[in-house]
Amino acid sequence: MRTGRGTLSVAAGLMLVVLASVGYVLPPAFDPPPLRADQEFQALPAQPPSELRSVVAVDPISREEISVPAQGQRLVGTVRAPLTPGRHPALVFVSGSGNGSRTEFTPQAEFLAKAGVVTLAFDKRTVGYNFRDRDFSLLADDALRMVEHLAKRPDVDPARIGLWAVSEGGWVAPIAAAKSSAVGFTVLVSSPNVSPLRQVAWALNEQLLRLRAPIGVRDLLTRAMGGIGFDFLRHDAMPALRRMRQPVLALYGTTDPSIPFVESTRALTTALAEAGNDGYTIRFMGRADHAMRVNGGDFAPGYLETLTNWITGLPGTARPEVRMAGTTPVQRFEASDVPAAPWYAGGTMLGLTICLAAVGYVAGPVAVMLVRLRGRPLAQVEANTKLWPPIRRRLSRMAWTGLGLLLSVVAFIMVLVLFSVNQAGAWPAVLAGWLVVRGMAVLMLVQEVTAVAAVVAALREGMRLSRWQHVAIAGVLGGTGLLLVAAAYYGLFSFPW
């Protein structure tokens, strides 16, 4: 007796509703509210002309390769210095996340050196820094070693050695400045000043809005983020910012999709006010992105001039007439924190679910191989000869669909990462990728329902299962069931599509 298509459709529909409900009912939910901007952010004054005046860049300059001992390894860098006589202000570049090669700072380092500033760019450490473990205090110590190196040079003014930090470096430089009075000033470029998790969640939401991605894409990724247990993601930047006494120049790009610049500015000004430090300058650079460039190309107009004139003008430029100026920033949503995932949805449980599903998929073939190695015949009866092959084909297709779903999710996330950098024409590709992922999940659901119905019908028609067939059926159906529950939690069955 075979199950009718109508019955199968109803069963699949009911399962779809149940799995969709899982995505709505189970926590955590992430829905950042719109940001209410303070009055001071409604219309900023223009930058003073003195900050934008042309900078004279003079050749030649000297270049020196250095190696400085640090905890666990030696750090190599490049010092560029003007050849004009006297002592000059100096700057150490602190890189953002990732490998942090000194070569990324070459254009700025060359420009500043020709304008009269000694610069030091160094390669970020490889020992004690990786995707999972990041010790910002250790990175701050590295930066301070570079400050000490510059302080020994006869062409450097020890009272005017500062740190320039971008992105993740914005959590590092304040720690270094709070630790040592040898840091004479700090330049924060695209500095988050909120926790790494809030910054990443805000950037994710902002970039997906710009990509016009379906809301389910955000739910999928934020739930995955909630299950990540990296300690550095909960780092609190405020204690270090509250201990900064040095002059601060903070620069933000108004087209930067990675930093909640309005809330980052609020955090900075609040912390400095609590520290009694009124020596700060905040500038919003029009058309500038995360790296102070225009669409990844040339530096934003006025950036290099603002940076150079502020550094060379210290200490006079430390207390500007207008503390916050430039192009008016627009931040649409708050930088909300991502709630931690419950125990059953953490990274460990997700990994265990995938492993169990994989074991279930290979259990049948392994059982067959063991039976054959022992020299035992594969028990078959007449009914099995007719009824088992269709079921076996269904199980095989289900295993391939489960693998395809996992690969499609990974590929889709990679597509999102690529298009977050260049968003031109991304919407069709993002939408197509999302439909493929959800289509694979629904296909897996349909295969699960029809396979169960086929097994039940075969048993009613007299099929007698051997041990290895029991293993194969239980493994594939159980493994697919685990993946269906995981897909439901991550919203792959939720409505609207």
VOPAGU-2260 file (C-alpha; in pm, 1 decimal, decimal comma):
REM VOPAGU-2260
SITE   aa  ch    i         X         Y         Z
SITE  MET   A    0       0,0       0,0       0,0
SITE  ARG   A    1     149,2     331,6    -110,4
SITE  THR   A    2      90,6     668,3      54,6
SITE  GLY   A    3     -89,8     913,7    -171,3
SITE  ARG   A    4      63,5    1240,9    -285,2
SITE  GLY   A    5    -205,8    1437,5    -109,4
SITE  THR   A    6    -124,3    1277,1     222,4
SITE  LEU   A    7     248,0    1335,7     168,9
SITE  SER   A    8     184,2    1700,0      81,0
SITE  VAL   A    9     -18,0    1753,9     396,9
SITE  ALA   A   10     246,9    1582,8     609,0
SITE  ALA   A   11     526,8    1790,6     451,4
SITE  GLY   A   12     322,4    2108,5     499,3
SITE  LEU   A   13     260,6    2034,2     864,9
SITE  MET   A   14     628,7    1960,9     918,8
SITE  LEU   A   15     715,6    2288,6     744,7
SITE  VAL   A   16     485,3    2482,8     978,5
SITE  VAL   A   17     632,2    2311,6    1285,4
SITE  LEU   A   18     990,3    2377,5    1176,7
SITE  ALA   A   19     909,4    2736,9    1083,1
SITE  SER   A   20     763,9    2788,5    1432,7
SITE  VAL   A   21    1090,5    2669,9    1585,0
SITE  GLY   A   22    1271,6    2961,6    1422,3
SITE  TYR   A   23    1025,9    3209,0    1573,4
SITE  VAL   A   24     987,3    3063,4    1921,7
SITE  LEU   A   25    1343,8    2976,5    2019,6
SITE  PRO   A   26    1576,9    3257,4    2133,3
SITE  PRO   A   27    1778,2    3466,0    2079,9
SITE  ALA   A   28    1604,9    3735,7    1875,0
SITE  PHE   A   29    1800,3    4021,1    1715,1
SITE  ASP   A   30    1609,7    4328,1    1601,2
SITE  PRO   A   31    1808,3    4651,6    1646,4
SITE  PRO   A   32    1585,0    4959,0    1684,2
SITE  PRO   A   33    1633,6    5278,5    1482,0
SITE  LEU   A   34    1889,6    5515,1    1630,1
SITE  ARG   A   35    1774,1    5844,6    1771,3
SITE  ALA   A   36    2052,6    6084,3    1686,1
SITE  ASP   A   37    2140,2    6362,6    1929,6
SITE  GLN   A   38    2086,7    6719,3    1821,9
SITE  GLU   A   39    2460,4    6775,7    1781,8
SITE  PHE   A   40    2468,1    6512,0    1504,3
SITE  GLN   A   41    2187,0    6670,5    1304,5
SITE  ALA   A   42    2403,7    6929,3    1127,3
SITE  LEU   A   43    2778,6    6944,7    1187,7
SITE  PRO   A   44    2986,5    7255,4    1115,8
SITE  ALA   A   45    3240,5    7240,6     837,6
SITE  GLN   A   46    3603,8    7167,9     915,1
SITE  PRO   A   47    3815,3    7474,5     990,3
SITE  PRO   A   48    4019,0    7574,8     681,7
SITE  SER   A   49    4342,3    7552,4     882,4
SITE  GLU   A   50    4299,5    7175,2     909,8
SITE  LEU   A   51    4263,6    7137,1     533,8
SITE  ARG   A   52    4549,3    7357,1     419,5
SITE  SER   A   53    4790,9    7202,3     173,2
SITE  VAL   A   54    5080,9    7001,6     312,3
SITE  VAL   A   55    5430,3    7037,3     168,9
SITE  ALA   A   56    5585,6    6694,5     115,3
SITE  VAL   A   57    5964,5    6712,3      81,3
SITE  ASP   A   58    6198,9    6441,0     -48,2
SITE  PRO   A   59    6426,1    6272,3      30,2
SITE  ILE   A   60    6351,6    6065,3     341,9
SITE  SER   A   61    6540,8    5783,2     510,7
SITE  ARG   A   62    6411,0    5426,4     540,1
SITE  GLU   A   63    6535,4    5176,0     796,7
SITE  GLU   A   64    6433,0    4815,0     862,5
SITE  ILE   A   65    6419,9    4727,6    1233,9
SITE  SER   A   66    6361,1    4419,7    1449,7
SITE  VAL   A   67    6229,4    4462,3    1803,9
SITE  PRO   A   68    6203,8    4180,4    2063,0
SITE  ALA   A   69    5853,0    4114,4    2195,0
SITE  GLN   A   70    5673,5    3844,6    2390,7
SITE  GLY   A   71    5716,2    3517,0    2206,5
SITE  GLN   A   72    5870,2    3659,4    1889,0
SITE  ARG   A   73    6053,1    3948,0    1726,0
SITE  LEU   A   74    5858,6    4217,5    1547,6
SITE  VAL   A   75    5993,9    4364,4    1225,5
SITE  GLY   A   76    5910,9    4709,3    1098,7
SITE  THR   A   77    6010,7    5001,2     881,1
SITE  VAL   A   78    6105,5    5346,8    1007,9
SITE  ARG   A   79    6070,4    5639,2     769,4
SITE  ALA   A   80    6214,6    5972,9     874,6
SITE  PRO   A   81    6258,3    6318,6     723,1
SITE  LEU   A   82    6619,2    6428,5     665,1
SITE  THR   A   83    6555,1    6783,5     783,2
SITE  PRO   A   84    6750,6    6871,9    1099,9
SITE  GLY   A   85    6598,9    6877,2    1448,2
SITE  ARG   A   86    6357,0    6663,9    1643,8
SITE  HIS   A   87    6028,5    6568,0    1481,6
SITE  PRO   A   88    5694,0    6430,8    1596,0
SITE  ALA   A   89    5666,7    6053,3    1548,3
SITE  LEU   A   90    5389,8    5804,4    1484,2
SITE  VAL   A   91    5348,3    5427,3    1529,1
SITE  PHE   A   92    5087,8    5255,6    1309,4
SITE  VAL   A   93    4865,5    5000,6    1485,7
SITE  SER   A   94    4687,9    4773,4    1239,0
SITE  GLY   A   95    4332,2    4644,8    1238,4
SITE  SER   A   96    4216,0    4284,6    1234,2
SITE  GLY   A   97    4385,4    4018,8    1027,2
SITE  ASN   A   98    4748,8    3968,1     933,9
SITE  GLY   A   99    4839,0    4335,1     972,3
SITE  SER   A  100    5122,5    4374,0     723,3
SITE  ARG   A  101    5322,5    4696,5     750,9
SITE  THR   A  102    5300,6    4740,9     372,6
SITE  GLU   A  103    4936,6    4849,6     400,6
SITE  PHE   A  104    5055,3    5171,2     567,9
SITE  THR   A  105    5322,1    5257,3     311,1
SITE  PRO   A  106    5131,9    5541,6     133,9
SITE  GLN   A  107    5044,8    5718,5     459,1
SITE  ALA   A  108    5385,9    5655,0     616,0
SITE  GLU   A  109    5564,5    5797,3     311,3
SITE  PHE   A  110    5339,6    6103,9     299,0
SITE  LEU   A  111    5381,3    6181,2     669,2
SITE  ALA   A  112    5757,2    6131,5     661,3
SITE  LYS   A  113    5788,4    6374,0     371,0
SITE  ALA   A  114    5574,3    6619,0     571,0
SITE  GLY   A  115    5806,0    6605,6     874,5
SITE  VAL   A  116    5676,1    6314,0    1083,6
SITE  VAL   A  117    5886,2    6009,0    1171,5
SITE  THR   A  118    5673,6    5697,4    1112,6
SITE  LEU   A  119    5707,5    5334,7    1216,5
SITE  ALA   A  120    5494,7    5059,6    1060,4
SITE  PHE   A  121    5543,3    4701,5    1179,9
SITE  ASP   A  122    5404,7    4357,3    1102,6
SITE  LYS   A  123    5149,6    4234,2    1353,2
SITE  ARG   A  124    5250,6    3943,0    1571,0
SITE  THR   A  125    5166,7    3588,2    1465,9
SITE  VAL   A  126    5219,6    3430,3    1809,5
SITE  GLY   A  127    4922,0    3470,7    2043,0
SITE  TYR   A  128    4692,3    3623,7    1781,1
SITE  ASN   A  129    4451,0    3421,7    1571,1
SITE  PHE   A  130    4088,4    3402,5    1461,1
SITE  ARG   A  131    3969,2    3271,9    1797,3
SITE  ASP   A  132    4210,0    3421,9    2053,7
SITE  ARG   A  133    4299,5    3791,3    2056,2
SITE  ASP   A  134    4468,4    3958,6    2350,4
SITE  PHE   A  135    4434,9    4333,7    2297,5
SITE  SER   A  136    4659,6    4403,1    2596,6
SITE  LEU   A  137    4937,2    4197,2    2436,2
SITE  LEU   A  138    4899,1    4393,8    2112,9
SITE  ALA   A  139    4914,9    4716,9    2314,5
SITE  ASP   A  140    5246,0    4605,4    2464,8
SITE  ASP   A  141    5380,1    4552,7    2111,8
SITE  ALA   A  142    5283,8    4908,5    2019,7
SITE  LEU   A  143    5454,1    5042,9    2333,2
SITE  ARG   A  144    5776,4    4862,9    2240,1
SITE  MET   A  145    5771,5    5052,6    1913,0
SITE  VAL   A  146    5713,7    5378,7    2099,4
SITE  GLU   A  147    6017,8    5301,0    2315,7
SITE  HIS   A  148    6223,4    5233,5    2004,1
SITE  LEU   A  149    6131,9    5570,4    1853,7
SITE  ALA   A  150    6201,2    5752,6    2180,4
SITE  LYS   A  151    6566,6    5650,7    2154,7
SITE  ARG   A  152    6615,6    5814,2    1816,2
SITE  PRO   A  153    6792,4    6152,5    1813,9
SITE  ASP   A  154    6558,5    6287,2    1543,6
SITE  VAL   A  155    6240,8    6221,2    1745,8
SITE  ASP   A  156    6079,3    6451,7    2000,4
SITE  PRO   A  157    5997,7    6215,4    2293,0
SITE  ALA   A  158    5707,2    6433,8    2401,9
SITE  ARG   A  159    5535,0    6399,3    2063,2
SITE  ILE   A  160    5530,6    6026,3    1992,0
SITE  GLY   A  161    5182,2    5899,1    1917,5
SITE  LEU   A  162    4980,3    5600,9    1801,1
SITE  TRP   A  163    4770,8    5579,2    1486,3
SITE  ALA   A  164    4517,7    5294,2    1507,4
SITE  VAL   A  165    4252,6    5169,8    1265,1
SITE  SER   A  166    3945,1    4954,0    1326,7
SITE  GLU   A  167    4043,0    4672,2    1568,5
SITE  GLY   A  168    4343,8    4883,6    1660,9
SITE  GLY   A  169    4090,7    5118,0    1822,2
SITE  TRP   A  170    4062,4    4866,0    2105,0
SITE  VAL   A  171    4441,7    4835,4    2127,9
SITE  ALA   A  172    4571,0    5194,2    2120,4
SITE  PRO   A  173    4365,5    5319,3    2420,3
SITE  ILE   A  174    4504,1    5033,6    2630,8
SITE  ALA   A  175    4857,6    5135,2    2535,3
SITE  ALA   A  176    4786,3    5505,0    2597,4
SITE  ALA   A  177    4635,3    5424,6    2938,2
SITE  LYS   A  178    4938,1    5213,2    3032,1
SITE  SER   A  179    5214,3    5456,9    2940,1
SITE  SER   A  180    5265,8    5831,6    2949,2
SITE  ALA   A  181    5525,6    5783,5    2674,1
SITE  VAL   A  182    5231,0    5793,7    2431,4
SITE  GLY   A  183    5196,8    6164,2    2359,8
SITE  PHE   A  184    4882,3    6152,4    2143,4
SITE  THR   A  185    4645,1    5905,3    1978,0
SITE  VAL   A  186    4482,5    5901,1    1634,7
SITE  LEU   A  187    4180,0    5671,9    1613,3
SITE  VAL   A  188    4063,4    5590,2    1260,4
SITE  SER   A  189    3729,8    5408,2    1223,9
SITE  SER   A  190    3751,3    5313,2    1590,3
SITE  PRO   A  191    3445,8    5114,0    1710,1
SITE  ASN   A  192    3457,4    5202,8    2085,7
SITE  VAL   A  193    3176,5    4948,3    2142,1
SITE  SER   A  194    3225,4    4575,8    2201,3
SITE  PRO   A  195    3353,1    4373,2    1904,0
SITE  LEU   A  196    3030,9    4170,6    1900,8
SITE  ARG   A  197    2813,1    4482,2    1884,4
SITE  GLN   A  198    3034,2    4628,1    1613,3
SITE  VAL   A  199    3022,2    4312,5    1400,8
SITE  ALA   A  200    2645,7    4277,1    1448,5
SITE  TRP   A  201    2588,5    4639,3    1347,9
SITE  ALA   A  202    2814,9    4604,1    1044,5
SITE  LEU   A  203    2636,8    4285,2     944,3
SITE  ASN   A  204    2294,2    4448,8     967,5
SITE  GLU   A  205    2410,2    4760,7     782,4
SITE  GLN   A  206    2580,0    4571,6     501,5
SITE  LEU   A  207    2282,4    4338,7     453,3
SITE  LEU   A  208    2052,2    4641,1     433,8
SITE  ARG   A  209    2274,9    4788,7     165,0
SITE  LEU   A  210    2270,5    4454,7     -16,8
SITE  ARG   A  211    1887,8    4448,7      15,4
SITE  ALA   A  212    1916,3    4097,4     153,3
SITE  PRO   A  213    1603,7    3924,6     294,8
SITE  ILE   A  214    1561,4    3965,5     671,0
SITE  GLY   A  215    1610,4    3591,7     717,5
SITE  VAL   A  216    1973,3    3626,0     609,8
SITE  ARG   A  217    2041,5    3851,9     907,6
SITE  ASP   A  218    1863,4    3612,5    1142,6
SITE  LEU   A  219    2072,9    3322,0    1014,3
SITE  LEU   A  220    2402,6    3502,4    1062,2
SITE  THR   A  221    2324,4    3668,0    1396,5
SITE  ARG   A  222    2208,2    3340,2    1546,9
SITE  ALA   A  223    2533,2    3186,1    1431,0
SITE  MET   A  224    2721,1    3475,3    1593,6
SITE  GLY   A  225    2532,9    3421,4    1918,0
SITE  GLY   A  226    2672,8    3070,1    1934,7
SITE  ILE   A  227    3035,3    3179,4    1901,9
SITE  GLY   A  228    3213,9    3169,5    2235,7
SITE  PHE   A  229    3516,0    3388,4    2158,7
SITE  ASP   A  230    3600,2    3585,1    2473,0
SITE  PHE   A  231    3743,3    3886,8    2288,6
SITE  LEU   A  232    3403,3    3955,8    2129,4
SITE  ARG   A  233    3276,9    4080,4    2466,8
SITE  HIS   A  234    3569,5    4321,5    2518,3
SITE  ASP   A  235    3470,1    4646,1    2693,0
SITE  ALA   A  236    3654,1    4944,3    2546,7
SITE  MET   A  237    3533,6    5199,5    2801,9
SITE  PRO   A  238    3777,5    5133,5    3092,1
SITE  ALA   A  239    4081,7    5208,8    2874,7
SITE  LEU   A  240    3917,4    5511,1    2713,3
SITE  ARG   A  241    3839,1    5651,9    3059,0
SITE  ARG   A  242    4209,2    5643,0    3149,4
SITE  MET   A  243    4333,0    5831,1    2842,8
SITE  ARG   A  244    4485,1    6169,7    2919,9
SITE  GLN   A  245    4653,5    6234,6    2583,3
SITE  PRO   A  246    4515,6    6446,2    2296,2
SITE  VAL   A  247    4291,9    6239,6    2067,6
SITE  LEU   A  248    4207,3    6279,3    1699,4
SITE  ALA   A  249    3917,6    6056,2    1590,5
SITE  LEU   A  250    3838,1    6020,3    1219,7
SITE  TYR   A  251    3531,7    5848,0    1074,6
SITE  GLY   A  252    3414,9    5794,3     717,1
SITE  THR   A  253    3048,6    5870,1     653,4
SITE  THR   A  254    3018,9    5584,3     399,1
SITE  ASP   A  255    3180,4    5326,8     628,6
SITE  PRO   A  256    2946,5    5023,6     658,3
SITE  SER   A  257    3156,9    4863,4     932,4
SITE  ILE   A  258    3148,4    5106,3    1224,9
SITE  PRO   A  259    2850,4    5254,4    1415,8
SITE  PHE   A  260    3020,6    5592,9    1402,5
SITE  VAL   A  261    2756,2    5791,9    1591,6
SITE  GLU   A  262    2750,4    5554,7    1890,1
SITE  SER   A  263    3128,6    5516,9    1870,3
SITE  THR   A  264    3159,1    5894,4    1898,0
SITE  ARG   A  265    2918,6    5900,7    2192,9
SITE  ALA   A  266    3122,4    5634,4    2371,5
SITE  LEU   A  267    3446,6    5823,5    2309,1
SITE  THR   A  268    3321,9    6162,7    2426,0
SITE  THR   A  269    3152,0    6010,5    2731,2
SITE  ALA   A  270    3467,1    5826,2    2836,3
SITE  LEU   A  271    3694,9    6127,1    2782,2
SITE  ALA   A  272    3455,3    6350,8    2977,2
SITE  GLU   A  273    3471,3    6107,2    3268,9
SITE  ALA   A  274    3850,6    6118,0    3241,1
SITE  GLY   A  275    3848,8    6497,0    3246,4
SITE  ASN   A  276    4014,8    6498,8    2903,1
SITE  ASP   A  277    3884,6    6779,6    2682,7
SITE  GLY   A  278    4169,1    6753,3    2432,6
SITE  TYR   A  279    3988,9    6570,1    2155,8
SITE  THR   A  280    3908,9    6639,6    1792,2
SITE  ILE   A  281    3645,3    6440,9    1600,6
SITE  ARG   A  282    3613,3    6470,2    1225,2
SITE  PHE   A  283    3369,0    6299,7     987,3
SITE  MET   A  284    3518,9    6266,7     641,1
SITE  GLY   A  285    3271,7    6281,9     354,2
SITE  ARG   A  286    3282,0    5993,9     100,3
SITE  ALA   A  287    3539,8    5811,0     315,2
SITE  ASP   A  288    3507,1    5438,6     378,5
SITE  HIS   A  289    3652,0    5222,8     655,2
SITE  ALA   A  290    4010,8    5281,5     538,5
SITE  MET   A  291    3959,1    5655,1     473,3
SITE  ARG   A  292    3946,2    5590,6     100,2
SITE  VAL   A  293    3679,9    5659,8    -160,4
SITE  ASN   A  294    3536,3    5325,6    -272,2
SITE  GLY   A  295    3866,5    5156,9    -191,0
SITE  GLY   A  296    4064,8    5389,1    -420,4
SITE  ASP   A  297    4234,2    5718,3    -337,2
SITE  PHE   A  298    4228,5    5865,8      11,2
SITE  ALA   A  299    3923,0    6077,3      88,3
SITE  PRO   A  300    3967,6    6449,5      20,2
SITE  GLY   A  301    4113,5    6624,3     322,5
SITE  TYR   A  302    4210,0    6311,8     515,4
SITE  LEU   A  303    4589,1    6328,8     478,1
SITE  GLU   A  304    4586,9    6705,5     525,7
SITE  THR   A  305    4375,4    6683,6     843,3
SITE  LEU   A  306    4596,3    6409,4     985,7
SITE  THR   A  307    4924,5    6583,6     907,3
SITE  ASN   A  308    4823,9    6933,2    1016,3
SITE  TRP   A  309    4686,9    6802,3    1346,2
SITE  ILE   A  310    5003,8    6604,7    1429,8
SITE  THR   A  311    5252,5    6873,7    1326,9
SITE  GLY   A  312    5045,2    7141,1    1502,3
SITE  LEU   A  313    5055,1    6975,1    1845,3
SITE  PRO   A  314    5017,6    7082,0    2119,3
SITE  GLY   A  315    4827,8    7378,1    1975,2
SITE  THR   A  316    4582,9    7160,1    1780,4
SITE  ALA   A  317    4497,0    6943,4    2082,5
SITE  ARG   A  318    4209,2    7172,2    2185,9
SITE  PRO   A  319    4031,5    7290,1    1871,7
SITE  GLU   A  320    3768,4    7560,4    1861,5
SITE  VAL   A  321    3524,2    7308,5    1711,6
SITE  ARG   A  322    3558,3    6962,1    1861,0
SITE  MET   A  323    3326,7    6782,5    1618,2
SITE  ALA   A  324    3298,9    6882,5    1253,7
SITE  GLY   A  325    3282,2    6756,9     896,8
SITE  THR   A  326    3014,2    6586,3     690,4
SITE  THR   A  327    2700,9    6507,2     892,4
SITE  PRO   A  328    2691,5    6131,0     965,8
SITE  VAL   A  329    2380,1    5918,3     931,6
SITE  GLN   A  330    2353,9    5600,2    1139,2
SITE  ARG   A  331    2019,7    5429,4    1086,1
SITE  PHE   A  332    2013,5    5163,0    1359,0
SITE  GLU   A  333    2154,1    5113,7    1705,4
SITE  ALA   A  334    2451,9    4886,0    1761,9
SITE  SER   A  335    2258,8    4624,5    1957,7
SITE  ASP   A  336    2428,3    4337,0    2131,4
SITE  VAL   A  337    2372,7    3984,0    2001,4
SITE  PRO   A  338    2223,7    3769,2    2279,6
SITE  ALA   A  339    2424,7    3461,6    2366,5
SITE  ALA   A  340    2276,6    3144,9    2221,5
SITE  PRO   A  341    2119,3    2895,4    2462,6
SITE  TRP   A  342    2315,8    2580,9    2542,2
SITE  TYR   A  343    2138,6    2375,0    2279,1
SITE  ALA   A  344    2235,0    2618,2    2002,3
SITE  GLY   A  345    2598,4    2691,7    2088,3
SITE  GLY   A  346    2889,4    2623,9    1859,5
SITE  THR   A  347    2967,5    2297,0    2036,2
SITE  MET   A  348    2615,5    2163,3    1988,5
SITE  LEU   A  349    2610,4    2271,5    1624,3
SITE  GLY   A  350    2937,8    2091,5    1561,3
SITE  LEU   A  351    2805,8    1784,9    1740,9
SITE  THR   A  352    2486,5    1793,1    1532,0
SITE  ILE   A  353    2680,8    1803,1    1206,2
SITE  CYS   A  354    2910,9    1523,1    1323,1
SITE  LEU   A  355    2616,9    1303,4    1425,8
SITE  ALA   A  356    2447,5    1367,5    1092,6
SITE  ALA   A  357    2766,6    1273,5     909,6
SITE  VAL   A  358    2796,0     954,5    1115,9
SITE  GLY   A  359    2436,1     870,6    1033,3
SITE  TYR   A  360    2496,0     917,6     662,1
SITE  VAL   A  361    2797,2     687,0     651,9
SITE  ALA   A  362    2657,9     429,2     898,1
SITE  GLY   A  363    2482,7     226,5     627,5
SITE  PRO   A  364    2780,0     192,7     387,1
SITE  VAL   A  365    3010,9     113,7     679,8
SITE  ALA   A  366    2772,4    -156,7     803,7
SITE  VAL   A  367    2763,8    -313,4     455,8
SITE  MET   A  368    3142,4    -307,1     435,8
SITE  LEU   A  369    3176,2    -477,4     776,7
SITE  VAL   A  370    2929,2    -749,4     678,1
SITE  ARG   A  371    3124,3    -820,0     361,5
SITE  LEU   A  372    3461,0    -818,1     539,9
SITE  ARG   A  373    3329,0   -1082,1     777,7
SITE  GLY   A  374    3232,3   -1298,1     481,8
SITE  ARG   A  375    2864,1   -1298,2     563,2
SITE  PRO   A  376    2607,5   -1276,2     281,7
SITE  LEU   A  377    2382,1    -973,9     271,6
SITE  ALA   A  378    2051,5   -1117,6     386,6
SITE  GLN   A  379    1786,8   -1062,7     122,9
SITE  VAL   A  380    1441,1   -1207,7      88,6
SITE  GLU   A  381    1224,7   -1196,3    -219,8
SITE  ALA   A  382    1025,6    -894,6     -99,0
SITE  ASN   A  383    1347,1    -706,5     -16,4
SITE  THR   A  384    1478,9    -757,3    -368,7
SITE  LYS   A  385    1193,4    -546,4    -504,5
SITE  LEU   A  386    1130,6    -306,4    -219,3
SITE  TRP   A  387    1479,3    -219,7     -89,0
SITE  PRO   A  388    1648,1     -65,5    -399,8
SITE  PRO   A  389    1404,1     233,2    -421,5
SITE  ILE   A  390    1451,0     301,2     -50,3
SITE  ARG   A  391    1828,1     276,6     -84,3
SITE  ARG   A  392    1822,1     532,0    -366,2
SITE  ARG   A  393    1612,3     766,0    -152,3
SITE  LEU   A  394    1857,6     737,9     135,5
SITE  SER   A  395    2149,6     806,3     -97,5
SITE  ARG   A  396    1982,7    1119,2    -236,9
SITE  MET   A  397    1906,3    1241,9     115,7
SITE  ALA   A  398    2271,0    1210,8     217,0
SITE  TRP   A  399    2379,8    1410,2     -87,2
SITE  THR   A  400    2113,6    1673,9     -19,6
SITE  GLY   A  401    2233,9    1712,5     341,0
SITE  LEU   A  402    2589,5    1761,5     218,1
SITE  GLY   A  403    2465,3    2004,2     -46,3
SITE  LEU   A  404    2281,7    2212,2     213,9
SITE  LEU   A  405    2592,4    2247,9     429,1
SITE  LEU   A  406    2805,8    2343,4     127,9
SITE  SER   A  407    2546,3    2589,3      -0,7
SITE  VAL   A  408    2532,4    2765,8     338,1
SITE  VAL   A  409    2912,1    2799,4     343,7
SITE  ALA   A  410    2916,3    2924,8     -16,8
SITE  PHE   A  411    2636,9    3172,9      57,0
SITE  ILE   A  412    2825,1    3320,3     352,1
SITE  MET   A  413    3132,4    3357,7     129,6
SITE  VAL   A  414    2920,0    3541,3    -128,2
SITE  LEU   A  415    2797,2    3779,5     141,7
SITE  VAL   A  416    3154,9    3849,7     252,1
SITE  LEU   A  417    3265,2    3922,0    -103,3
SITE  PHE   A  418    2971,9    4151,3    -179,7
SITE  SER   A  419    3006,3    4335,5     152,2
SITE  VAL   A  420    3322,8    4486,1       1,8
SITE  ASN   A  421    3181,3    4563,7    -342,4
SITE  GLN   A  422    2804,0    4593,0    -329,0
SITE  ALA   A  423    2745,2    4696,1    -689,4
SITE  GLY   A  424    2490,8    4466,0    -853,6
SITE  ALA   A  425    2490,9    4232,1    -555,1
SITE  TRP   A  426    2118,3    4203,7    -490,1
SITE  PRO   A  427    2034,4    3939,5    -755,8
SITE  ALA   A  428    2325,5    3718,7    -646,2
SITE  VAL   A  429    2237,7    3750,2    -276,5
SITE  LEU   A  430    1870,3    3674,6    -338,3
SITE  ALA   A  431    1955,0    3380,3    -562,5
SITE  GLY   A  432    2193,5    3238,1    -303,3
SITE  TRP   A  433    1932,1    3270,7     -29,1
SITE  LEU   A  434    1670,5    3094,3    -242,4
SITE  VAL   A  435    1914,1    2812,0    -314,7
SITE  VAL   A  436    1987,6    2762,4      56,5
SITE  ARG   A  437    1620,7    2760,1     153,5
SITE  GLY   A  438    1530,2    2544,9    -145,6
SITE  MET   A  439    1785,2    2285,5     -35,7
SITE  ALA   A  440    1637,2    2287,9     315,8
SITE  VAL   A  441    1282,7    2235,3     184,9
SITE  LEU   A  442    1402,4    1961,1     -48,9
SITE  MET   A  443    1562,0    1785,6     246,9
SITE  LEU   A  444    1233,5    1813,4     438,7
SITE  VAL   A  445    1034,4    1663,9     149,3
SITE  GLN   A  446    1285,6    1381,4     111,8
SITE  GLU   A  447    1260,5    1302,6     483,3
SITE  VAL   A  448     880,1    1280,1     472,1
SITE  THR   A  449     867,6    1072,9     153,9
SITE  ALA   A  450    1143,4     837,7     273,9
SITE  VAL   A  451     960,5     768,3     600,1
SITE  ALA   A  452     641,7     700,7     404,7
SITE  ALA   A  453     828,4     468,6     167,0
SITE  VAL   A  454     980,9     268,5     452,8
SITE  VAL   A  455     644,7     234,5     628,9
SITE  ALA   A  456     476,4     124,4     305,9
SITE  ALA   A  457     750,5    -131,4     235,3
SITE  LEU   A  458     720,5    -278,0     582,1
SITE  ARG   A  459     346,8    -317,4     532,4
SITE  GLU   A  460     412,2    -499,9     206,8
SITE  GLY   A  461     628,1    -754,3     383,8
SITE  MET   A  462     982,9    -624,4     365,0
SITE  ARG   A  463    1203,6    -775,4     634,8
SITE  LEU   A  464    1500,7    -558,3     725,0
SITE  SER   A  465    1843,1    -694,5     811,1
SITE  ARG   A  466    2060,2    -533,2    1077,2
SITE  TRP   A  467    2263,8    -331,0     830,3
SITE  GLN   A  468    1943,7    -205,8     663,8
SITE  HIS   A  469    1813,0     -96,2    1003,5
SITE  VAL   A  470    2142,3      89,5    1055,3
SITE  ALA   A  471    2123,3     258,8     714,4
SITE  ILE   A  472    1762,4     371,9     755,4
SITE  ALA   A  473    1803,3     492,1    1113,3
SITE  GLY   A  474    2129,8     667,4    1031,6
SITE  VAL   A  475    2007,6     862,6     729,0
SITE  LEU   A  476    1664,2     948,1     866,9
SITE  GLY   A  477    1811,3    1041,2    1205,0
SITE  GLY   A  478    2095,3    1245,4    1053,0
SITE  THR   A  479    1855,4    1431,1     825,8
SITE  GLY   A  480    1623,0    1493,3    1119,7
SITE  LEU   A  481    1906,5    1655,5    1314,7
SITE  LEU   A  482    1992,8    1880,3    1019,9
SITE  LEU   A  483    1626,4    1976,0     980,6
SITE  VAL   A  484    1606,0    2086,6    1343,6
SITE  ALA   A  485    1930,9    2285,1    1307,2
SITE  ALA   A  486    1803,6    2445,5     985,4
SITE  ALA   A  487    1478,6    2535,3    1162,8
SITE  TYR   A  488    1664,9    2707,3    1447,1
SITE  TYR   A  489    1864,0    2914,1    1197,9
SITE  GLY   A  490    1546,1    3025,7    1024,1
SITE  LEU   A  491    1569,0    2838,5     695,5
SITE  PHE   A  492    1198,1    2747,7     715,0
SITE  SER   A  493    1067,7    3077,3     854,9
SITE  PHE   A  494     824,2    3306,7     678,1
SITE  PRO   A  495     827,6    3539,2     492,6
SITE  TRP   A  496    1075,6    3401,9     246,5
